[in-house]
Amino acid sequence: MTNQNYEIEVKVLLGEKPNAEILLQKLKDNDPNLEFKYQNAQLNHYFINGNYDKLLENMKPFIKEENYPQFEHIIKHWKTHSIRTRKTDTDLIFIVKSTIDDTSSANGTARIEFEEKIINMDIDMLDKIILDAGFVYQSKWSRERKEYKYKDFAVTIDKNAGYGYLAEFEVVITDSSQADKYKNLIREELQNLWIEELDQNRIERMFKYYNEHWPEYYGTDKTFTIY
């Protein structure tokens, strides 16, 4: 099995567009080598309450043979899972995120991630494979994403349905024992930028509210505020 990648990620709630523009200017001021990587529009569908053994069986024909052991290992050996599908301008992706610490698999600060590009299929067809394993929709999200390389971090600035503008600072590591070290490095950088991490309890309240009301927000510019 190939080495596992672990994403260490800290979120910052920006809310309105001017705050996103201020953050981008701060990134430019603090890193003259700031590099724009890409932008795209995304649909992200989240699933819960399914049969994971059936999911492994249903997805096996669509995952490259050399990648399947990693997928199986994550499902069988890691903690709570967030199962997702993602449609971008160019790709359809099957995603599993599993927590490696005490935060959630949906929004946590340290997670193992599995991604597989799926070909010759649309998002509704991929969703049905997951639904046929007993899962149900938790919610559907839409967003516009821009990603930058800032110092040693990947920084995304998203315009999310429901949340408004949100930034994520991420580092990908291969040694899970280093998770706390890299969380601290990201948090130190947030202090340098004079921005505040989105509290885990607050984001869970926001996530819960969105999941209960997502049809009102999916595919729109509507936002809400939860404290």
C-alpha positions in Angstrom: 0.0 0.0 0.0 1.3 3.5 -0.9 2.1 6.0 1.8 -0.9 7.7 3.3 -1.4 11.5 3.1 -2.8 13.4 6.0 -4.3 16.9 5.5 -3.8 19.3 8.3 -6.3 22.1 7.8 -7.5 25.2 9.6 -10.5 27.2 8.5 -11.1 30.9 8.7 -14.6 32.4 8.3 -14.4 35.5 6.2 -18.1 36.0 5.5 -18.3 38.9 3.1 -16.3 39.5 -0.2 -14.4 42.5 1.2 -12.9 40.3 3.9 -11.8 37.8 1.3 -10.2 40.7 -0.7 -8.4 41.9 2.5 -7.0 38.4 3.2 -5.8 38.0 -0.4 -3.9 41.4 -0.1 -2.4 40.2 3.2 -1.2 37.0 1.5 0.4 39.1 -1.2 2.1 41.4 1.3 3.5 38.6 3.3 4.6 36.4 0.5 6.0 38.1 -2.7 6.1 34.6 -4.3 2.4 34.0 -3.7 1.2 31.8 -6.6 -2.3 31.5 -7.9 -2.9 27.7 -8.6 -6.4 27.4 -10.0 -10.1 28.3 -9.7 -13.2 26.2 -10.3 -16.8 25.8 -9.4 -17.8 22.8 -7.4 -20.8 20.7 -6.4 -20.1 18.6 -3.2 -22.5 16.0 -2.0 -22.2 14.5 1.5 -23.5 11.1 2.6 -24.2 9.4 5.9 -25.6 6.2 7.6 -24.6 3.6 5.0 -23.1 0.1 5.0 -19.4 0.5 4.6 -18.8 -3.1 3.5 -21.4 -2.6 0.8 -19.7 0.7 -0.2 -16.4 -1.1 -0.6 -18.1 -3.7 -2.8 -20.0 -1.2 -4.9 -17.1 1.1 -5.5 -14.5 -1.6 -6.3 -15.1 -1.7 -10.1 -14.6 2.1 -10.3 -11.4 2.5 -8.3 -8.0 1.7 -9.9 -6.7 -1.6 -8.7 -3.6 -0.1 -7.2 -5.6 2.5 -5.2 -8.2 0.1 -3.8 -6.1 -1.2 -0.9 -5.7 2.3 0.4 -9.5 2.9 0.2 -10.2 -0.4 2.0 -7.6 0.4 4.7 -9.1 3.8 5.5 -12.6 2.5 5.7 -11.7 -0.5 7.9 -9.0 1.0 10.2 -9.6 4.7 10.7 -12.2 6.7 12.7 -15.4 8.3 11.6 -15.7 8.9 7.8 -17.1 11.6 5.6 -18.2 10.2 2.3 -18.5 12.7 -0.6 -18.8 13.1 -4.3 -17.4 16.3 -6.0 -18.1 17.7 -9.5 -15.7 20.4 -10.7 -15.4 22.1 -14.1 -13.2 19.2 -15.3 -13.5 16.2 -12.9 -15.8 13.9 -11.0 -14.2 12.7 -7.8 -15.1 10.2 -5.1 -13.8 11.3 -1.7 -13.4 9.8 1.8 -12.2 11.8 4.7 -11.5 10.2 8.0 -10.4 11.8 11.2 -7.1 11.0 12.9 -7.8 13.2 15.9 -10.7 14.2 18.1 -12.2 16.7 15.6 -14.9 15.7 13.1 -14.4 13.9 9.7 -16.5 16.6 8.0 -14.7 19.7 9.3 -11.7 18.5 11.4 -8.2 19.8 11.6 -6.4 16.5 10.9 -7.8 14.0 8.5 -6.6 11.2 6.2 -8.1 11.7 2.7 -8.8 9.3 -0.2 -9.7 10.7 -3.6 -10.4 8.9 -6.8 -11.2 10.5 -10.2 -14.2 8.7 -11.8 -14.5 8.6 -15.5 -17.4 8.1 -17.9 -20.0 8.9 -15.3 -21.9 12.0 -14.0 -22.4 12.9 -10.4 -26.0 11.5 -10.2 -24.7 8.1 -11.4 -21.9 8.1 -8.8 -24.3 9.2 -6.1 -26.6 6.3 -6.9 -23.7 3.8 -6.4 -23.3 5.2 -2.9 -27.0 5.5 -2.2 -27.3 1.8 -3.2 -25.0 1.0 -0.3 -27.6 2.3 2.1 -26.3 5.8 2.4 -28.5 8.9 2.4 -27.8 12.5 1.5 -26.5 14.5 4.5 -26.4 17.6 2.3 -25.4 19.1 -1.0 -23.0 22.1 -1.2 -22.0 24.4 -4.0 -19.0 26.7 -4.0 -16.5 28.7 -6.1 -12.9 28.0 -5.1 -9.6 29.7 -5.7 -6.4 28.1 -4.5 -3.0 29.7 -3.9 0.4 28.5 -2.8 1.3 30.7 0.1 4.8 30.1 1.7 4.6 26.4 2.6 0.8 26.3 2.7 -2.0 25.7 0.3 -4.6 28.4 0.9 -8.1 28.2 -0.6 -10.6 31.1 -0.6 -14.1 29.7 -1.2 -17.4 31.4 -1.8 -19.8 28.8 -0.2 -23.5 28.5 -0.4 -24.7 29.2 3.2 -21.4 30.1 4.7 -20.3 33.0 2.4 -16.5 33.4 2.1 -14.3 30.9 3.9 -10.5 30.3 3.8 -8.7 27.1 4.5 -4.9 26.8 5.3 -3.7 23.4 4.6 -0.5 21.3 4.7 -0.3 17.7 3.5 2.0 15.4 5.5 2.9 11.7 5.4 3.6 11.2 9.2 0.4 11.4 11.3 2.5 11.9 14.4 3.5 15.4 13.1 -0.1 16.6 13.0 0.0 18.8 16.0 3.3 20.3 14.9 1.8 21.4 11.6 -1.5 22.6 13.2 0.6 24.9 15.3 2.6 26.2 12.3 -0.7 27.1 10.6 -2.0 28.8 13.7 1.2 30.8 14.0 0.8 31.9 10.4 -2.8 33.0 11.1 -1.5 35.2 14.0 1.0 36.7 11.6 -1.8 37.6 9.3 -4.0 38.9 12.1 -6.9 36.5 11.3 -8.7 34.1 13.6 -9.3 30.4 13.3 -12.9 29.3 13.0 -13.8 27.6 16.3 -14.6 23.9 15.9 -17.7 24.2 18.0 -19.0 27.0 15.9 -18.3 25.3 12.6 -20.1 22.2 13.9 -23.2 24.4 14.7 -22.9 26.0 11.2 -22.6 22.6 9.6 -25.6 21.2 11.5 -27.7 24.2 10.5 -26.7 23.9 6.8 -27.4 20.2 6.8 -30.9 20.8 8.1 -31.6 23.6 5.6 -29.4 22.9 2.6 -32.1 22.9 -0.1 -32.6 26.6 0.6 -28.9 27.3 -0.1 -27.5 24.8 -2.6 -26.8 26.5 -5.9 -27.5 30.0 -4.5 -25.7 33.0 -3.1 -27.8 32.9 0.1 -25.9 33.0 3.4 -26.6 32.7 7.1 -24.9 33.6 10.3 -24.5 31.2 13.2 -22.6 32.1 16.4 
